[in-house]
């Protein structure tokens, strides 16, 4: 890419994690002598949530993480230049705000360094004809944004906002809407294509909008209307760090650089794990995994899983995959508006609602389609200037492209820079201020690179897999095994492959903790009722 200047900044290692806290060093002995009640395989945010509740209950946990830092998709790194903090995967934690862990302070992570920022505006979508829609934290103000384009659409937004306050799947009204497609609801409810485009991509759902049973997604903009798209101050990884501090303060042990390679099964029960370096860790009570099910089944003999579980793994499907480009820039994107330039944290480019309907075909044939490419743009430094040197900014551009190209996934190594260049030129049509001389450095990650960075991002799926009817609710990860207990006794599963699925909600983690605590003779209600003071 031409026009990049260094301006005295030092380029960071592409995947170097931030040295923001020092976790316990990995044990060197091949057979650690410490005894643990719970062994946790993988340190994604969900397994850390599970471990935090178990630690609060008094069970001693050891967490084994293959990568240098904890967090899975919830962490931050210096991808580009030193001092520029980029989120490696997730940025918005709006789903986390509904989790009782945060909402009711069942575990008060504020005492362990977690602070959320709630950006306003929440979301912005510009169009090449000069129109735009901005979602503000004030729903009345957002209604007015739609009304500028269509009074009817402003009234529709307000009606759906009110409907979203009381979704009851058992009611006939919701039975019909939840069974409809996302597109059917938006097409029939809104009259203007600008409004329709906004409602299809705010936020992007990772599912084809025209598929049946996606109707709930039509109401997803209202979740972020309530909570904004909260950012942990200092980086997405601050959530994982706070959970890790809590676990360590409650007698837990965290070992990084310890990829789990095998489950230890004795007398038909999972009693521990073995790591790639030959060390092993045994659990007195239980083992909980956040390893992707596509990899987990290879860690124990196939006959122990059962044919139905293996079939569920074999038929598991990814969601719409993505590529991301992280930029270090001397200024943020500035969209023209009637009130002057606007620099939102989150914005989306979707030229027309019809463009959203072409995703399903592009993914089905393995095509990279750069015709009006829809992109999600995230500028966390607009709301959190601690993430870059003074006056500087980070910009993350998320594009939607298939992992399985017609030429094979490895073809991404040949074309990713070209795709990133074309996407940047498209963005510059909407935001001319982002000229090449404003870009100091960039790091391009294809869907294949995203999988390489974190094995849980199977086939570039940052949400662990699709969330259509075949992989939702009681079907996640597969029928008969949606209760967080695995076919091998003593083994539990959490993370994005379990209900309710991916994204940063922490609910798979809390749900798994509730099941485990019940099996261990207590309950999550009893555990969270205990009063405790901060430990250091």
C-alpha positions in Angstrom: 0.0 0.0 0.0 1.4 3.4 -1.0 1.4 6.5 1.2 2.3 4.9 4.5 4.6 7.0 6.7 6.2 5.9 10.0 6.5 9.3 11.7 8.9 7.9 14.3 6.7 5.1 15.6 8.0 1.6 16.2 6.2 -1.2 14.5 5.0 -3.9 16.9 5.2 -7.6 16.3 2.1 -8.5 14.3 0.7 -10.8 17.0 2.6 -9.6 20.0 0.1 -9.5 23.0 0.1 -6.5 25.2 2.3 -6.9 28.3 -0.5 -5.4 30.5 -0.3 -7.9 33.3 1.9 -10.8 34.3 0.1 -14.1 34.8 1.7 -17.0 36.6 4.5 -18.6 34.7 3.8 -22.0 33.2 4.9 -24.9 35.4 8.1 -26.5 34.2 7.6 -29.9 35.8 6.0 -32.4 33.5 3.8 -33.6 36.3 2.8 -30.7 38.5 2.4 -31.7 42.2 -0.4 -29.1 43.0 -3.9 -30.4 43.4 -6.9 -28.8 41.9 -10.6 -29.3 42.1 -11.3 -28.0 38.6 -9.1 -28.1 35.5 -10.1 -25.5 32.8 -8.9 -26.2 29.3 -8.7 -22.8 27.5 -8.9 -19.3 28.8 -11.5 -17.6 26.6 -13.8 -15.2 28.4 -16.5 -17.8 28.9 -14.3 -20.3 30.6 -12.9 -17.5 32.7 -16.4 -16.6 33.7 -17.1 -20.3 34.6 -13.9 -20.5 36.6 -14.7 -17.2 38.4 -18.0 -18.6 39.7 -16.4 -21.9 40.7 -13.6 -20.0 42.5 -16.1 -17.9 44.3 -17.7 -21.1 45.5 -14.4 -22.2 47.0 -13.2 -24.6 44.4 -9.6 -24.4 43.4 -9.2 -24.0 39.7 -6.2 -24.2 37.3 -6.7 -22.6 33.8 -4.5 -23.8 31.0 -4.2 -21.5 27.9 -2.2 -22.3 24.8 -1.5 -18.7 23.8 0.7 -16.2 25.6 -2.2 -14.3 27.1 -5.7 -15.1 28.3 -9.0 -14.0 26.7 -9.4 -15.9 23.5 -11.2 -13.4 21.2 -11.5 -10.9 24.1 -8.1 -9.4 24.2 -6.0 -6.6 22.8 -2.6 -6.4 21.1 -0.2 -4.0 19.3 -0.9 -5.2 15.8 0.6 -2.2 14.1 2.8 0.3 15.9 3.9 0.5 19.5 1.4 2.3 21.6 -1.6 1.6 19.3 -3.9 -0.9 21.1 -6.1 -3.0 18.8 -8.8 -5.4 19.8 -7.8 -8.8 18.4 -11.4 -9.8 17.7 -14.3 -8.4 19.8 -14.8 -4.8 20.6 -18.4 -4.2 21.6 -19.6 -5.8 24.9 -23.3 -4.8 24.8 -24.4 -8.4 25.2 -22.4 -8.6 28.4 -24.5 -5.9 30.0 -27.5 -8.3 30.3 -25.4 -11.0 32.1 -26.1 -11.0 35.9 -22.4 -11.1 36.4 -22.2 -7.5 35.3 -25.9 -6.4 35.6 -26.3 -7.5 39.2 -22.6 -7.4 40.1 -22.7 -11.1 41.0 -18.9 -10.8 40.7 -17.8 -7.2 41.0 -15.2 -6.9 38.3 -14.9 -3.1 38.8 -12.8 -4.0 41.9 -10.4 -5.8 39.5 -9.9 -3.1 37.0 -12.9 -3.3 34.6 -14.4 0.0 33.5 -16.8 0.4 30.6 -17.3 3.3 28.3 -20.7 3.8 26.6 -20.2 5.6 23.2 -22.7 8.0 21.9 -23.5 8.0 19.0 -23.9 4.2 19.0 -23.9 3.5 15.3 -23.7 5.4 12.0 -24.5 4.5 8.4 -23.7 7.0 5.6 -24.8 6.6 2.0 -23.1 7.8 -1.2 -26.1 10.0 -2.1 -25.5 12.1 1.0 -28.1 10.6 3.2 -27.2 9.0 6.6 -28.8 7.5 9.7 -27.2 7.8 13.1 -28.3 5.7 16.1 -28.0 7.7 19.3 -28.4 6.5 22.8 -31.6 8.6 23.0 -34.2 6.6 21.2 -36.3 9.7 20.4 -33.3 11.2 18.7 -32.8 8.0 16.7 -36.4 8.0 15.7 -35.9 11.5 14.4 -33.0 10.3 12.3 -35.3 7.8 10.5 -38.1 10.4 10.2 -35.7 12.7 8.3 -35.8 10.0 5.6 -39.4 8.8 6.1 -41.9 9.7 8.8 -43.4 6.3 8.5 -40.0 4.7 9.1 -39.5 6.9 12.1 -42.8 5.7 13.5 -41.9 2.1 12.6 -38.6 2.3 14.5 -40.4 3.6 17.5 -43.0 0.8 17.4 -40.4 -1.9 17.0 -38.4 -0.4 19.8 -41.4 -0.7 22.1 -42.1 -4.2 20.9 -38.6 -5.2 21.7 -39.1 -4.5 25.4 -41.3 -7.5 25.8 -40.3 -10.4 23.5 -42.3 -13.5 24.6 -41.6 -16.4 22.3 -44.8 -18.2 23.5 -47.1 -15.4 22.2 -48.6 -15.8 18.8 -47.3 -12.4 17.7 -43.7 -13.5 18.4 -44.1 -17.1 17.2 -44.8 -15.7 13.7 -42.0 -13.0 13.8 -39.3 -15.3 15.1 -40.1 -17.8 12.4 -39.9 -15.2 9.6 -36.8 -14.1 8.0 -34.9 -10.9 9.0 -35.4 -9.5 5.5 -39.2 -10.2 5.5 -39.7 -8.2 8.6 -37.5 -5.3 7.6 -38.8 -5.2 4.0 -42.4 -5.2 5.1 -41.9 -2.8 8.0 -39.8 0.0 6.5 -40.5 1.7 3.2 -37.2 3.5 2.4 -34.1 1.6 1.3 -31.8 3.7 3.5 -33.8 2.6 6.5 -33.9 -1.0 5.3 -30.1 -1.1 4.8 -29.5 0.4 8.3 -31.8 -2.2 10.0 -30.1 -5.1 8.1 -26.6 -4.2 9.1 -26.9 -2.5 12.5 -25.3 -4.7 13.7 -24.5 -7.3 11.1 -25.9 -10.7 12.1 -23.5 -13.1 10.4 -26.5 -14.9 9.0 -28.2 -14.6 5.6 -31.0 -12.0 6.0 -33.4 -14.0 3.8 -33.1 -17.3 5.7 -36.2 -18.4 7.7 -36.0 -18.3 11.5 -33.8 -15.1 11.5 -36.7 -12.8 12.5 -35.3 -12.1 16.0 -32.3 -10.4 14.3 -34.7 -7.6 13.1 -34.9 -6.5 16.7 -31.2 -6.7 17.5 -30.6 -3.0 16.9 -32.6 -2.3 20.0 -30.3 -4.2 22.3 -27.6 -1.8 21.5 -30.1 1.1 21.7 -30.4 0.2 25.3 -26.8 -0.5 26.2 -24.8 1.4 23.5 -21.9 -0.8 22.3 -19.8 -0.7 25.5 -16.0 -0.7 25.3 -13.8 -1.8 28.2 -11.5 1.2 28.9 -8.0 0.3 27.7 -9.0 -2.5 25.4 -11.4 -5.5 25.0 -8.9 -7.6 26.9 -9.6 -5.7 30.1 -12.6 -8.0 30.7 -10.4 -11.1 30.5 -7.8 -9.5 32.7 -10.3 -8.6 35.4 -11.6 -12.1 35.4 -8.1 -13.5 35.6 -7.3 -11.2 38.6 -10.4 -12.3 40.3 -9.6 -16.0 39.8 -6.0 -15.6 41.1 -7.3 -13.6 44.1 -9.4 -16.7 44.9 -6.6 -19.2 45.0 -6.8 -20.0 41.2 -3.8 -20.6 39.0 -3.4 -19.5 35.4 -0.8 -21.0 33.1 -0.3 -19.5 29.6 1.7 -21.2 26.8 0.1 -24.5 27.8 -2.0 -25.8 24.9 -4.0 -28.8 25.9 -3.5 -31.8 23.6 -5.3 -34.7 25.3 -8.0 -35.5 27.7 -7.1 -38.0 30.5 -9.9 -40.5 30.8 -9.8 -43.2 33.4 -12.5 -45.7 34.1 -14.8 -43.9 31.6 -14.4 -40.5 33.4 -12.4 -37.4 32.4 -10.0 -36.8 35.3 -7.6 -34.3 33.8 -5.7 -33.1 30.7 -2.3 -33.4 29.2 -0.6 -30.5 27.5 1.6 -30.4 24.4 4.7 -30.1 26.5 4.0 -33.4 28.2 2.8 -31.9 31.5 -0.5 -33.1 32.9 -3.1 -31.6 35.3 -5.6 -33.7 37.2 -9.0 -32.5 38.6 -10.5 -33.8 41.8 -14.0 -32.7 40.8 -14.3 -31.9 37.1 -12.8 -30.7 33.8 -14.3 -27.8 31.8 -13.3 -27.1 28.2 -13.7 -24.1 25.9 -11.8 -25.8 23.1 -13.8 -25.8 19.9 -15.7 -29.0 19.5 -14.1 -29.6 16.1 -10.8 -30.0 17.9 -12.1 -31.4 21.2 -13.3 -34.7 19.7 -9.7 -35.5 18.7 -8.5 -35.3 22.3 -10.1 -38.6 23.4 -10.9 -41.9 21.6 -13.8 -41.4 19.2 -15.9 -44.3 20.7 -16.1 -42.4 24.0 -18.1 -39.6 22.4 -20.9 -41.6 20.8 -22.1 -41.6 17.2 -24.7 -38.8 17.7 -22.1 -36.4 19.1 -19.6 -37.2 16.4 -22.3 -36.6 13.8 -23.0 -33.2 15.3 -19.4 -32.3 15.1 -19.1 -33.5 11.5 -22.1 -31.4 10.4 -21.1 -28.3 12.3 -21.2 -25.2 10.1 -19.3 -21.8 10.4 -21.1 -18.5 10.3 -20.3 -15.8 7.8 -16.6 -15.4 8.1 -14.7 -12.1 8.0 -11.4 -10.5 7.4 -10.1 -7.5 9.4 -7.6 -4.8 8.7 -6.2 -2.8 11.6 -4.9 0.7 10.9 -2.8 3.1 12.9 -3.8 6.5 11.8 -3.1 10.2 12.5 -6.9 11.0 12.5 -10.2 9.1 12.6 -12.7 8.8 9.8 -14.9 11.9 9.6 -18.2 11.4 7.9 -19.9 14.6 6.5 -23.2 15.4 8.2 -25.5 18.4 8.3 -24.1 19.3 11.7 -20.5 18.9 10.7 -18.0 16.0 10.5 -19.0 13.0 12.6 -16.5 10.4 13.9 -18.4 7.5 15.5 -16.9 4.5 17.2 -19.0 2.1 15.1 -20.2 2.6 11.5 -21.3 0.3 8.7 -21.3 0.7 4.9 -24.1 -1.1 3.1 -24.9 0.5 -0.3 -28.3 -1.1 -0.6 -30.5 -3.8 1.1 -30.2 -5.9 -2.0 -26.4 -6.2 -1.5 -27.0 -7.9 1.9 -29.1 -10.6 0.1 -26.1 -11.5 -2.1 -24.0 -12.7 0.8 -25.5 -16.2 0.9 -24.6 -16.7 -2.8 -21.1 -15.3 -2.5 -20.4 -17.6 0.5 -21.9 -20.6 -1.2 -19.6 -20.3 -4.2 -16.5 -19.2 -2.4 -16.3 -15.8 -4.1 -14.7 -12.6 -2.9 -17.1 -9.9 -4.0 -15.7 -6.4 -4.0 -18.8 -4.8 -5.7 -19.9 -2.3 -3.0 -18.3 -4.4 -0.3 -20.3 -4.0 3.0 -17.8 -3.2 5.9 -18.0 -2.6 9.6 -15.7 0.2 10.8 -14.6 0.5 14.5 -12.7 3.4 15.9 -12.4 2.7 19.6 -9.9 5.6 20.2 -12.7 8.1 19.5 -14.2 7.2 22.9 -11.1 5.8 24.5 -8.0 7.9 23.7 -5.9 5.7 26.1 -5.6 3.2 23.2 -3.2 5.3 21.1 -0.5 7.9 21.4 -1.9 11.4 22.0 -3.8 12.7 18.9 -3.6 9.3 17.1 -6.2 6.7 16.4 -6.9 3.1 15.6 -9.3 2.1 12.9 -10.5 -1.5 12.4 -12.2 -2.4 9.1 -14.1 -5.7 9.1 -15.1 -7.1 5.7 -17.3 -10.1 5.0 -15.7 -12.8 2.8 -15.7 -16.6 2.8 -13.0 -18.7 4.2 -13.5 -21.5 1.7 -12.5 -19.8 -1.6 -13.0 -21.6 -4.9 -9.2 -21.7 -5.0 -8.9 -23.0 -1.5 -8.4 -21.1 1.9 -4.6 -20.7 1.3 -5.4 -18.5 -1.7 -6.1 -15.8 0.9 -2.3 -15.4 1.4 -2.1 -14.3 -2.3 -5.0 -11.8 -2.3 -5.6 -10.4 1.1 -3.5 -7.2 0.5 -5.4 -6.6 -2.8 -8.7 -7.0 -1.0 -7.7 -4.7 1.8 -6.6 -2.0 -0.8 -9.9 -2.2 -2.7 -11.9 -2.0 0.6 -9.9 1.1 1.7 -10.6 2.8 -1.7 -14.3 2.1 -1.2 -14.3 3.6 2.3 -12.5 6.7 1.0 -15.5 7.4 -1.2 -17.6 7.9 2.0 -14.8 9.5 4.1 -12.4 11.4 1.9 -10.4 12.6 4.9 -8.9 9.2 5.3 -6.3 9.7 2.6 -3.3 7.4 2.4 -1.0 9.9 4.1 -3.1 9.7 7.2 -2.4 6.0 7.5 0.8 5.2 9.5 0.7 1.4 9.3 -1.7 -1.5 8.9 -2.1 -5.2 9.6 -4.3 -7.3 7.3 -5.9 -10.5 8.6 -7.8 -12.8 6.3 -10.3 -15.4 7.5 -7.4 -17.9 7.3 -5.2 -15.6 9.5 -8.0 -15.2 12.0 -8.1 -19.0 12.3 -4.3 -19.2 12.6 -4.4 -16.6 15.4 -6.9 -18.5 17.5 -7.9 -22.2 16.7 -11.3 -21.5 18.3 -12.0 -19.3 15.3 -12.6 -22.4 13.2 -12.8 -21.5 9.5 -12.5 -17.9 10.4 -15.7 -18.0 12.5 -15.2 -15.5 15.3 -18.5 -16.7 16.9 -17.4 -20.4 16.8 -20.1 -21.3 14.3 -23.4 -20.4 12.7 -26.4 -19.7 14.9 -29.2 -20.8 12.5 -32.0 -23.2 13.6 -29.7 -26.3 13.3 -27.2 -24.7 15.8 -29.3 -22.8 18.2 -30.8 -23.5 21.6 -31.2 -27.2 22.3 -29.3 -27.8 19.0 -26.1 -26.2 20.2 -23.6 -27.8 20.0 -25.9 -30.7 19.1 -29.2 -32.3 20.1 -28.9 -34.1 23.5 -25.8 -32.3 24.6 -26.9 -28.7 25.1 -26.8 -28.8 28.9 -23.0 -28.1 29.1 -22.3 -31.8 30.1 -20.4 -33.7 27.6 -20.7 -37.4 26.7 -17.6 -38.3 28.7 -18.6 -38.1 32.4 -16.6 -35.5 34.3 -16.2 -33.2 31.3 -18.1 -30.0 30.8 -18.1 -27.6 27.8 -18.6 -23.8 27.6 -17.6 -21.2 25.1 -19.1 -20.1 21.7 -20.0 -23.6 20.6 -22.5 -23.8 23.4 -25.8 -21.9 23.9 -26.5 -19.1 23.4 -23.5 -19.0 21.1 -20.7 -16.6 20.2 -20.2 -12.8 20.8 -19.2 -11.3 24.2 -22.1 -12.2 26.5 -20.4 -14.4 29.1 -23.7 -16.4 29.2 -22.2 -19.7 28.1 -19.8 -19.3 30.9 -22.4 -18.5 33.5 -24.7 -21.2 32.3 -21.9 -23.8 32.5 -21.1 -22.7 36.0 -24.7 -23.1 37.1 -24.8 -26.7 35.8 -21.4 -27.6 37.4 -22.3 -26.0 40.7 -25.5 -28.0 40.8 -23.7 -31.2 40.1 -21.1 -30.3 42.8 -23.9 -30.0 45.4 -24.6 -26.3 45.6 -26.2 -23.7 43.3 -25.2 -20.5 41.6 -27.9 -18.7 43.6 -26.3 -19.8 46.8 -22.8 -18.9 45.6 -23.6 -15.4 44.5 -25.5 -14.7 47.7 -22.2 -14.9 49.6 -20.7 -11.6 50.7 -17.1 -11.1 50.0 -14.5 -8.4 50.1 -11.9 -7.7 47.5 -8.8 -9.9 47.8 -5.4 -8.8 46.7 
